[in-house]
Each structure stands twice: as C-alpha cells, then as structure tokens.
Amino acid sequence: MIILTGYVHLKPEDVNEFVEDIQKITASTRAEKGCLFYNIVVEDATLGRIVAIERWQDQASLNDHLGTPEMAAFFDKWMNRLKSDVMKYDAANERSLMD
C-alpha cells in the first residue's frame, strides 16, 4: 500500500479556488481502481494550509491516477501556485488502531 500525506501551502486568497478544483476531481479519484482513501482538508484557510491524505493499493494505481488527463490539468494549473511537503510512504503491515 502507498500512503501520501503532508501539507499543501497556498496563498490564502487561493484557498477557495483550490478547494473548488479539488472538489471537481474528488469523486472520480475516489472511484479509480486502487484508490483506498482520498481526502484533502483545509486546516487553516488564513494561512493557506491544506492537509492531503491518500492511500493507494500500489504504485501502479497511483501512477495511473497521476497520469489521468484530469490530474494533468490540475497540476498544470496549480503546481506553480503552491508549495507541497506531501510525502509518499510504503506500508506493508496494515492493522486496526487497537491491534
């Protein structure tokens, strides 16, 4: 399993537009083969801080997602307008919180 998590930092005035664009791709992303969890949350709009959390079945599923025309358009619009410290982790021992 692949886990992505971290912050996306935007100018505060860009937060609403960013959230609108994320909402446009969320349903289709969650429906993609291999998407186990996908959520982007505004932690602090006044600071432009967004939390990203994703879980993917495997690297191939994530690669397929990143290769969609939808994501290409999203990256074209936003990559020069944000700073990201989202990191990717491999997870091999998934279990419930109380185990």
N, C-alpha and C positions, 0 to 999 in steps of 0.2 A: 504494500500500500504506500502511496505517496501522500504526504501531508504538506500543504503550503500554509504558512501563517506569518503574519507580521503586519506592519503599518504601511499605509499609503499616505503620503503627506501632500496636501494641495494648498493652494491659496484659498483662504476662507471663502472668497467670493466665487470660487469654482465648485464648491461642495454640492450645491443643489443640482447643477448641471451634470456633475459626475454621477450623483445618485440616480438621476433620471436615466442616464445612459446605462448604468448597471442594471436598473430595473428592466430595461428593454431586453437584456440578454440573460437574465437570471432563469426564467422558466425554461428556455431552450437549453441552457447549460445544464441545469439540473436533470433534464431528460436525456442527456447524452449518455451513451454507453460508457460505463466505467466511472461516472460521477457518483460518488458516495455522499458527498456533502459539499454545499457551496453557499457561502454567506459572506456578505460584505456589510459592515455595520459602521455607522458614523459614531465614533467615540466622542469627538469634540469638534463640532462644526466651527466654533470660533477660532480654533487652532488649525482647522483643516486636516484633522487626524481621523483616518478611516482604518478599521481593523478588517483584514482579509483572512478568512479561514476556508480552506478547501481540502477535501480528501478525494483521492482518485484511486481506482483499483490498481493501476500500474502506470508505468511511464508511457506506455503506448497509448493508453486512454488520455493522459494529459497531453501528449503530443498531438493526438487527433483534435482535441479541444483547441489547443493553441493554433492549429493550422486551419481552423474554420474561417471563412470569409468574414463572419461576424466579429471574430476576435481580431482579425487583421484590421478591420475598420476601426474597432475600438482602440487598438494600440496606435494606429496612425493618428487618431485624434488626441490621445491622452499622454503618450509616453514622454513628450517634451514638455508637458504641463504638470508633471508630478515627480515626486521622489519616492522611491519604494525601498523598504528594507524587508520585503517579503522573502522568506527563505523556504527552501524545499528540503523535506526530510523523508527518509525511507523508514517505514515502520513494519516490523516483522512479528510483533508479539501483541496483537490487539486483544484486550480483555476488558471486562466491565470495571467500573471505578472501584468497586468493593472487593475485587479479586486480588 
